[in-house]
């Protein structure tokens, strides 16, 4: 659906009435690319040129023409304005001359002060009020002395002849006018042996602490860990601190054919320190699970200042045996390993073979009543040359209101080249009323599934009670001996009935003494326990709505005694409008023991929709906790976040559903609160948002999910329950869970 359109919109000094307020549900497209520097600028293109749905030009909405189901004949109305978003910093926008309604307009963004960076966004609006937003970030290249080297790379920013201090320093030429073997700036220093430079390193004996070794002189970089004063400054540290370095290795794919090239990318980072780290070496090797090494390379790492990174690339050819392999990397200072990292992949097929799958899925009926039998018809076709024996198939049923996966169905089939597997499975009868997306995924193993197709399913409410849904929270890594709080607060009941909780132990390590009685407050949303030995602890949660139990949900807690692996958190799944920037938030990731090295982050695409040209290079800030990308087509994008603390790592994935019309709003009930009995609590739903701001303004409705058994409060006790910030006065101690619906 379309959001409300204003009657007019600012257009470069005037106003232009929209020629049509209806019949254009699609936003314009906007993109930019950097221009040559200096000066710093960015070229952009705004487009709004999709063809009309009225394919026979009769002015009527005929069967098959309503491609987006909005009941209106849609046709792009063209570009009506291009503006800088309010709040921009140090940016200037210019556009080609255009008439409102143009299908394509070129624009350019410059920094107004060439010595300062510029940030902001360009907003493009079409004739129906639809918009796209293109982020802009321009970093100037300043060359103060005009010698062709930018200040960021120039060691002498005010010397037109030098880009490094050299022997004499900035502003003084390193010349030997009288050709006596002594640089001019070193003559007449009062010593008798100034002309002596036995090792020919350019530093005479009076200042060279070892005139027999050309690698040692006052202008050399200190090589950490070699026991030598390389720079002739005794105070420069020579000790290697392993925690000053970290690395992460990523292969370009997860699965390869025999004799295929593997591209390994290694990022080395100096996490802290006080001096230049020189003399580092990176060693990378690839080793098959059978022990065969099929690639080993090493190369020096350019000197690293504190907090600086170096990216190095290596290529190997896979060996002749199908199976898993590991690409590992070591950062060495002398003989000491100061950082190590690894990545696993697999050789899954013979050379020249490929795995290409297509598929389709639909619900029958697509609109049904709760409790009515719904069949999911799907097919998977192998269009490649590799036989899958078997192909693994998974169907996800996603609640679009909560963006939760409420059911997972599995299947498998032998698929030779050109073969098709067709099947029907019943949708779970326990699904509550709501709108769902059924997603078909398949691949050669359960860890390498691609999204092939998706379709909608709508269940209208019936008269019977719906099952509540238990959510035991995310699996986690923890430290032995430290209290762990489980979290079932995302459990819910679609009828709005309040729920109760029942936690129990499924399994614990063999020597553990943890039992059901070890769980404190096991009838609350967030009980705690303390792992007593290393290993995996599995707990089950069942919730009840007063009439019936939910299906159980389990959570796995892995306890470690030394170097607890980190926990990756790729953030919540999102539904967004096509053409808008998607923010990926991994700030919820954590390392239980905060070491041995600071967390590193790496965002990659697992899956993009058919027709998308997006690759990992399109992710802005891919090595930061927060990243972003702009989807280029509608569909499902699967994003993976890998975090590492050096020796150990973890991954998590987020699903981004991109739509071209009416994106569901995002409910945010605010942070958890702890307060004294008798103190009024103010809930905060102001973080809720609607990606496409329509078709109507957001409304709010709060209700209890659960509360302490002794509490007499009801939904009617919420003050301002239809506002973003209602108030609540708890009447007894305990946990209260509320939701914003």
N, C-alpha and C positions, 0 to 999 in steps of 0.2 A: 504494500500500500504506500501511497504518497503521503508525505507530511504536508501540513497546511502551507500554502504559498502566500507570500505578501503580495500586495497590489503592485508594488514597484520595487526596484532594487538600485542602489547607487551604481552609477556607471561613469567613472572618470569625469567628474565635474558636473554631472547632470543626472537625470533619472530617465529610465526607459521602461515603459509599460510592457509587461509580459504579453506576448501575442497569444498565449494559450496557457491557462492554469491547470488544464487537465491533459491526460493522454501522454504523459512522459514519466514513466516510473523509473527510468534509468539515469543514474548520475553521469555527468561528463567524466572523461578520463584525463588525467594530467600526469606529466612526467617531466623529469629534468635530467640533464647530464652536464658535467663540469666543462667549462670552456678552458682554453689555454691560459696559462698564468705566466707572469703577471699581465694585466691586472686580474684580480680574482673575480670571477663571475660564473653564472650558471645559465645555460640555455634551457628553455622549457617549451613544451607543446601542450596545448589544451585541445581536446577533441570531443565532439558530440555529434556523431554522424551515423548512428545505427539506423538501418532502414525501417520504414513503417511496417507495422504488423498487418496493415491493410494490403495484402499481397495482390488482390484483384482490383484495387482502386475503386471500390464501389461505395466507400464511405461508411460501410456497415461492419459490425463485428461478426464475422462468419465463423462457423465451427472450425476449430483448428488454428485460428488466427490469434487467440488470446494466449500467448506463450507464457505469460507470467501469472495468469489467473486473476487479474485485478478487475476484469469486467470492462476495460476501457481499451480502445484502439490506441496503442502507444507508438509514437515516433519521436525521435530526438528533436528538440526545438532549437538546438544550436547554442553557441556560447553567447552569453549576455554580459558577463562582467568577469574581469580578472583583477584581483586585489591582493595586497599584502594583509595577512591576518593581523588583527589588533594585538599589540604587545610585542611586535617584531623589534629587533635590535640592529641598528646600523645597516639597513638594507634599502635599496632603491629598485623599484620595478618599472620597466618599460615594456610596451607591447607594440606589435605591428598594428597599423591602422586597420580596423575591422568594423563591419556593420553588424549590429545585434542580430543574432541568428546564424552567424557564420559557423560552418562545421568544424573548422580548424583555425587556431590562432597561435602564432609563435610569440614567446615572451622571453625576457632576459632579466636576471636579477644580479645587481652589483652591490658591493659594499660602498657605503657613502664615505667612510673614512678608511682609506687603503691600509692604514697601519693597525686597524682593529678588526677582530672577527665579527661576522654578522650571522644572526640566527633568527628564525621565524618560519613562516609558511606562506605559500601562495594559495589563495582560495579561488576556485573557478566555479561560477554559477551559470546554470543553463536557463532556458526560458520557462521552465516549470518550477524553478527554485531549488532543483537538485544541485548538490555541490560535491566537488572533490577537493581534497586538501593535500598539497605537496610540501613536505618539510624541506627547509633550506638551511644549510650550515656551510658558511664560507669562511675559510681560514686564510688570511692574507699571507702572501710571500713577500717579505720585506728584505731588500738588499741595500743596506745603508750606504755602503761604500761603492756600489755599482760595479763590483768586480765579477758579477755573474754567479756568485755563490750566495744563496739566501742566508740571512742572519742565523737561522736555525742550524746551518751546517758550516758557518764561517767562524773559524777560531780567532779571526782578527776583523771585527765588523767595521772598523774605521781605517783599515789599511787596504788601499786599492791594489797593492802588489802581492799581498800574502793572505792565505786562508788558514794558516796555522802559525803559531809563534816561532817555530823553528829554533835555531840556536840563539839568536839575538833578541827574540821577542817581537811583538807587533810594533810596526812603525820603524823598524831598523832592518835594513837589508842584510841578508846572510852572504856577504861578498868578501873576497880576498883581493883587495885592490893591488897590492904589491906582489902577489903570487908567491908569498913566502910560506904558504901552508897554514897560516893562521888567519882565521876569519877576523875582519877588521874590528868587530866589537869585542874580540878577545885579546887584542893587542894592548900593550902598555898597562898591564895589570899589576906590574911590580914583581913578577916572578921571573926566575932565570930560565925556566924550562917550558915556557908557554908554547914554544914552537913544537914541543914534543907531543905527538899524537900517534903512539905506536900502533894502536889497533885501528886507526883510520875511521873512527866513528864520528869525527867532527868535534869531539870534546877533548881539549888538551889535557895533559897529565895533571895540571894543577887543580882541575875541578873534576876529573874523571876518577872515580873511586877504584876502578879496575881498568887500567889502560892497556891490558893484555886481552880484553874481551870486548869486541865491538857491540855486543848485545847489552852491555852495562855502561850507562852514562847518565848524566842528569836529565836528559830529555826522554829517557826510556820509560815505558809503563811498568809498574810493579807487577810481576808475575806471582800470583798468590800460591803459597805452599811449596816453593822450590828452595827455601832456605837461603836465598840470595837477596842482597840489597840491590835490586836492579836499577832503581832510579837515583841511587846515591843519596837518599834521604832516609836516615835510620828510623825516623818516626813513622814512616809509612808501614801500615800493618802488612805482615807477610803470612798471617794465619788464615787458613781456609775455614769458614764457618758453613757447614753443610746446609743449615736452615736458611742461608741467604739465597738459595737457588731452588727453582722448581721447573718442571717440564711437563708437557702433555703431548702425546703422539696420537695422530688420527690418520686412518687410511681413507682413500677416496671412495672405497666401497666396502661393503660387508662380505660380499661373495664374489669369487673370481672363477674363471675357467683355468684349465691347465695351460701353462706357458703364457699367462696373461701378465701384463705389466701392472705392478702395484705401485701406487704413488703414496708415499708416507710423508706426512707433514708434521714436523716437530717444532713446538714453540718452547723456547727456553727463556726463563725470566729470572732476573736478579731481583729478589723480593725485598732485600734491604742491604745495608752495608754502608761503609763510610769512604771507600776509595774505589778507583777504577779496577775492575777485575779483568786481567789479561791472562793469556796463556791457557784459556779453557779449550777443551776438546770435546766434541760430541761423537759418540760411537753408537751406530744403529745396526741392528741385525734382525733378520727374519728367520724364524725357526719353526719347522713343521712339528706337529704333535708327536710324530714318530722319532723326533730327535735330529732329523736332517736339517742342516742350515743351508738355505738357498740364497742368502744375501747378507753381506757384512760390509759396512762402509764407515768411514770416520772422516771428519774434517774439522779444522779449527773454528772456533767461535770468535767473532770480532769482540774486542773489549766491551764490557758491559758496565755502565754506571748504575747506581742503585735505582731500582724500579724500571729498568729498561728491558725490552724484550728483543729476541732475535728469532726469526722464523727461518727454518732450514728445510729443504725438500730433498728426498731421496727416492730413487726408483729401484725396484727389484723385479725380477721375472719369477712367477710362481713355479714350483717344481712339478714333478710328474706324478704326484700322488694326491688323490682326492682326500680331503680332511681339513681339520682346523690348523691354523698357524698363528704365531704371535710375532708382532713387530715390537721390539723393545729398544729403548734408548737410554744411554747413560751419559751424564755430563761429568767430565773429569777435570780436576785441577791437579796436574802432575799425575801421580798414581792413585789419588784419592777420588772416589766417586762422591760427588756432592749432590746429585739429583738423579732419579731414575723414573721411568714411566713406560707403559706398555699399552698395546691395543690388540684385540683379538679379531681375526677374520677367518674365512674358510675358502678352500678350493672346492667348489660344488659341482663342477661340470667339466666335460672335455673341451678342448680348444675348438673354437668356432661354433659352439653350441650356445643357445640363448634361451632364457625363460621369459616369455611374454604372455601375459594373461589378460583376457578381457572378460567382462561379466555383466549380468543384469539381475535385478531383484525387484519384486513388487509384492505388495500385500493384497490379498483377496479375501474379503472386500477391503478397499483402502480406507473406508469410513465404516465403523462398526460400533456396536454397543458393548459396554463392558460385560464380559462373560460370554459374548458371542464368539464362535470359533473363527479364527483368522488364520489363513494359510499364507506362508511366505514362500513364493515361487522364485527360484534362482537358478542361474546357469553360469558355469565357468568354462571358458574356451582357452585351450593352449595354442597360441598362434606362433610359438617359437619352435626351435629345433631340438630342445632338450626335453626328454621324457621326465615327468614328475612321478615318482613312485614312493609314496603317493603325494598328491597335492593336499596341503592342509587348508581347510576352509573354515572361516569364522564369521558369524552374523552377530552384529551388535545392535541392540535395541536401545536407543538413546532418548531419554525424556527431554524434549526441547525446552521445557519450562525450567528445569533444574540443571540441564546439561549433564545429567548423570547417566551412566550405562546401567540400565535396570535388568538387562538380561543378556546372556551370551550363549549362542547356539554354535555347535561345532559339527564338522563333517570332514570327510577325507575321500579321495578318489584317485585311482591311477589315471594319469593323463598323458598319453603319448602326444607327439607333435600332431596338431590339427584336431585332437579329440575334444569332445564337449561333455561336461558332466551337468546333468539337469536333475533337480531334486525339489522336493516340497517338505517344509517343516512347519509345524504348528507354532504360532506365536504363543508365548506363555499366557495361560488363562488368568494369571494373578495380576496382570498389568492393570493399574488404575486408569481412570478416565484421564485423557490428556492427548497432546499431540506428540508424535514420535517420529524419529528418523531411523529407518532400518538400513544398516550399512553392511555391504558385502566385502569381505577381505579374504585374500588367498595368497599362497606362496608355497615355496618348497619346504619350509619348516615353520613352526609356530613363532619363531623369532624373526622371520623375514616375510611378513605379510604385507601386501599392497592393497589399498582401497580400490576396488574395481567399480563399484556402483553404489547408489543409495536411492531411497524412495521414502515417501511419507506414509504414515499410518495415523489415523485419528480415531480415538475411542471416546464415545460419548458416555456420560454417566448413566448408570443403571440404578435400580432401587436397592441393590444389595450392598452390604458393607465391603469395602475394599481392604485388601491386606496392607498392613503397614510395611515399611521398607527399613531394614536394618543396614547401617553403615558403620563398620568397625574401625574406619580410619585407614590411613596409609601405613604400609609396611615401613619399618625403620631399623636403623643401626643404632645401638646404644652401648654404654659402658657398663661392665659388670660392677655390681655393688652400688650403682646409682639409681634412685627411684625413677620409675618410668610411669607416665600418665597416659593411659589409653584414652581414645577420644571417639565416642559414638554420637556426638552432638549433631552430626549431619543426618541422622536417622529421622524419618518423618512418616506421617500418615496423610494420604491424599484426601481423605474425608474431613480432615481437620480435627480428628479425635486426638486427645492427649494420650501419650504413650508412656509405658514403663519399660525398664531395661533389665536384662538378665545376662550377666557375663559368666563365662566358665572357661576352664583350661581344656584345650584340646590335646596338646603335647608339650613336653619340656625336655631339655637335655637329660641324658640317662642318669647323671649323678645329682640333678637338681632336686631340691626339696620344695619347690614351688607347687602349691595346690590351689584349688578354688578358694580355700580359706586365706590364702596369701593375698588375695585381692581385697583391698580396702574399698568400702562403699561400692560393692559389685552390683548394686541395683540402681546406680546413678549413671549419668552419661559418661563420667570421666573417672573411673577407678584407677588406683595405682598399685604397682607391685615393684619388687626389687629383684632383678636377676641375680642369682647367687653363683652361677658358673657360666662359662662361655657356651655358646650354642644358640639354637633357635627355639623360641617360645611362641606357641600358636594359641590364640584366644578366640573364642566364639561369642558373638553377640546376637541375641534374639530380643526383639521388642514386641510389645503387645498393646493393642489399641483399646483394651477393655472387653473385646469380643473374641479376637483370634490372634495367634502368634504370627510373626513374620517368618519368612525364610531366614535362615541364619546367614551371617556374614562373618568372615574370619580375618584376623590380622596377624602378621608374622613379625616378631621382634627378634632381631639377631644381636646377641651380646658378645662383646669382645673385651679382652683384658688389656691388650696393647694395640696402639694405632687403630682406634675404632674408625671404620670407613665412614665417609661423609654421607649425608642424605640429600639427594637431588630433589628439588621441587620446582617443576616447570610452570607452576601457577595453574589457575583454573582454565578449563576449556572455555572458548569464547565463540560467540556468534557476532559477526561484524558485517558492515555494509561494504560492498565491492568498491574498490578505489580509495578506501581510507586506510591510514597507517595502523598496523597492529602492534601493540606494545607487549612484548614477552617479559614476564617478571619472574626471575629465578631467585629473588631476594629471600624467599622462604627456605632456601637450601641452608644446610648447617653442617658443622663438623662437631660431633659430641665431645671430642677431646682436643679440639682446636689445634690440630697439628698432625704430622710434624711440620707441615708447610701450610701457608695460607691457601684457601680454596681458589682454584682456577675454574673458569667456566668456558664451555664451548657449545654453541647452539648450531644445529644442523637440521635440514629438512629430511624427514623420513619418507614422506609421500606428498606429492602435489597433484592437483587435479589434471585430468587430461586437457592438453592445450596450454598449460601453464609453462612459461619459460623461466620460472624462478629457480635459482640455484643457491647454494650456500653463500656465494659471494654477494647475493642481494640482501643478506641479513646485516643490518647496521648494528655495530657493537656486538658482534658474534662472540667475542671473548670477554664480555662483561656480564654482570649478574642480570642487567636489564638490556634487552635488545629490541629491535623492531624490524618490520618489513612491510612492504605494500603489496598485497595480493593483486595479481594481474587478471585473474579470471575467477568466476564463482566456482564453489566446490569445497571439498574438504582438504585442508592442509594439516599434516601431522608433523609436529616439531619435537625434536629430541634435545634435551639439555644434559650434557655430561659434566659432572663436577669431579675434581680430584684434589686430594690433599698431598699429592706427591706419590706415595706408594700405593694408595688405594683410591677407588673412585666409585661413582654411582650414576645412574641415568634415570631420567623421568621424561614422560612425553605429555604434550598438550595437543588437543585437537582444536583447530580453528575452522569454523564453518562460515564460509563467505557467501552472502546472499545479495541479490539485486533488488529486493523489496522487503519491507517491514521486518526488520531485525528485532527479535524479542528483547525487551528491556533486561537489564542486569540488576538483580536485587542484591543489596549489600546491607546486612543487618548490623554492621559495625563490629568493633573489637569486643572480646569477652571482658567482663568486669568483675572485680572482687570488692565487696563493700560490707560495712557493718550492718547488722540487723537494725531496722528502724531508720536506715538511711535511704532516701529516695533515689532510685536509679533512673537516669535519662538514657533511653535507647537512641541510637543514631543511625538512621538509614539514609543520611544525606550523601553517602558514597554511591547510592544507586544511580544508574544512568540508562539512557536509551540511545544506542549507537546511531539511529537514524532520526532521533527527535520526533517521533510521530508513529502513527497518524494522530494521536491525541496526547496531551500532557500526561506525565506519570501520575498515578494515584497510589496511595499507600493503604495497607491493611495489615495489622499485626495480630498475632494470636499465640497462645501458649502451645508449645510442642510437648513439654513435660514440666513438672514441678515437684517439690518434695511431697511425700505422701500426706503429711500433716497440714499442708497449705490449703486454705479455703478460698484462695484467689481464683477468679474466672476471667475470661476475656473481657468481661464488662468492667473489671477493675483497672484496665489499662486506660490511663488518661490521655486522650488525644490519639486513639488507636488508628485514626485515619490520617495522621500527619507523619512527617518524616522523623519526628523526635518525640514519641510518646513517653510518658512517665509511669513508673511502677514503684510501689512501696511493698517490699517483701514482708510477709507476716511471720515466717518461720525461717530458721537457718536451713541451708541446703542449696542444691543446684536448680536454677530456673533456666529453661531453654525456650526461647521465643523465635519465631520466624517472621520475616517480612514477606508478604505474599502480594 
